[in-house]
Every structure is written in C-alpha cells, then in structure tokens.
Amino acid sequence: INTKLDQHPCIITTNEMGAVRHFLKTNLLQRNKQQEIYKLLQLNFDINPKHILIKKLFTLHKSNNTELANMLAQQLIDNALVTAGLVEDPRLVLTGLNKLLEKVLEKY
C-alpha cells in the first residue's frame, strides 16, 4: 500500500528500474518468459487504496463477482507493467483489456 500515489491505482517499482528495463529489452523476452523474469527481479507492486479503481475492485471482490474482479486486477497489473516500461510489446495487453471491456459491456 502506497499512500503517496495520487493519479495511478497502482505502480510497479524496483531498486534498479533502469537496469531492469535494459535487461528486458536486450533479452527480447516473450510474455510467458517475462512472468518468470518478473519473479527474479524482485518487483514491488504498490497499491493506491484511495483510487476509485482499487475501491471498485474491493467492492467487486466483496460481491463475489470473482471473474470480473480477477480480470480488473490483471488489467491493473498489466497497466502498471506498461507504465513502468517492463512490457516489451504493449500490444500484448490488449487481449486482456478487450476481454475486460466485453465483460463490462455484457449487460448493454
């Protein structure tokens, strides 16, 4: 939890962010291999408890709408990874984003 965040629902940090970005770019990792690398890099995931998306995620979780809550949580993680410059090809996160949008718009 990071109470200093104001605009972002969550961020990803590491002590050596520049070195991490360089490492990822020079190794041209695919998304499935990136997951393994993220574990090794000791990334920090900071959440802004005051952000509306985090509040809504908590509400979804409490209402047992686990599918939508999981989709939103994954998208927030993907967004934080893109913002941190840790995704080689940001287009890879569009599939999840599109599925989330479809789920949200099912009722309309």
N, C-alpha and C positions, 0 to 999 in steps of 0.2 A: 504494500500500500504506500502510495506516494501522495502526500497532501499538498505538495508544491506544484503538481501538474494543474494546468488550468484549461488548456484547449483540447488536449488529447485524452481519450478514455484510458489509454494505456501506452506504454513505451517499452522498448527493449534496449538495454544498455549492457555494456561490458567494459572492463577496465581499459582495454586496448581496442576501442572501436575501429580506429583507422587500420590497424594491423589485421583485424578480423575481416574488414571489407576487402582489403588487398588479398588476403588468403583465399577468400571465396571467389574473387574474380580471377585469380591466377589459376585456380584449380578447375574452373568451369564446371561446377558440380550440378548434377541434375537434382530435381526436387527430392526424390526419395533418398539420395545420399546426403542432401543438406540436413535432413532430420537427424542423421547420425552425427554430423559435424556440429550442429547446434548443441547437442548434449555435451560434446567435448569442450566447447568454447566457454562454458560457464556464464551463459547469458542471464541477465536479470530481467524479469518481467514485472514492471511497476504498474499498478492499477490506480486510477484516479476515482476514489469512491464517490466523489461529488458529481461526476459526469453523468449526464442523462442516459447514455448507452449502458453504463455499468449498473445504474439503478434499474433500468428496464430489464437487463439480463438477470438481475437478482429476482425481480418480480416474475419473470418467466420461469426461473428455476423453482420458485416457491409454488407456482401454479401447476407444477408437474408437466409443463409443456417442454419436455426434455429435448425433443427433436429440434425445435426452434432455438432453444437456449444453447444447445451444442453448436448449431450452425452459426449463431451470432458470436459465440465465444471463439470459434475457429476463425471467423472472419476478422474479429478484433485482433487476434494473434497475427494473422496474415497481414493486416494493415500495419501493425507495429513493425513487423519484419521488413515490409516495403519501405516504411518511413525511415527505418534505421539503415537502409541500404544493404540489407542482408539477403535480398532475393535477386538472383542473377537476372531472371526474366519475370518482371511483374505481371506479365500476361498470364502466368500460371495460376494466379489467384483469382482470375476472372470466372473460372468454372464454379468455384465455391460461392462467389458473390452472386452469380446468376441464379444458382440454386436457392440461395437465401432470398433473393428478390422474388423468385417464383413462389416460394413457401409463404412469404409475407402477403403476396397478392392472390393467394388461392381463394380467398373469400370474396373477391371482387370480380 
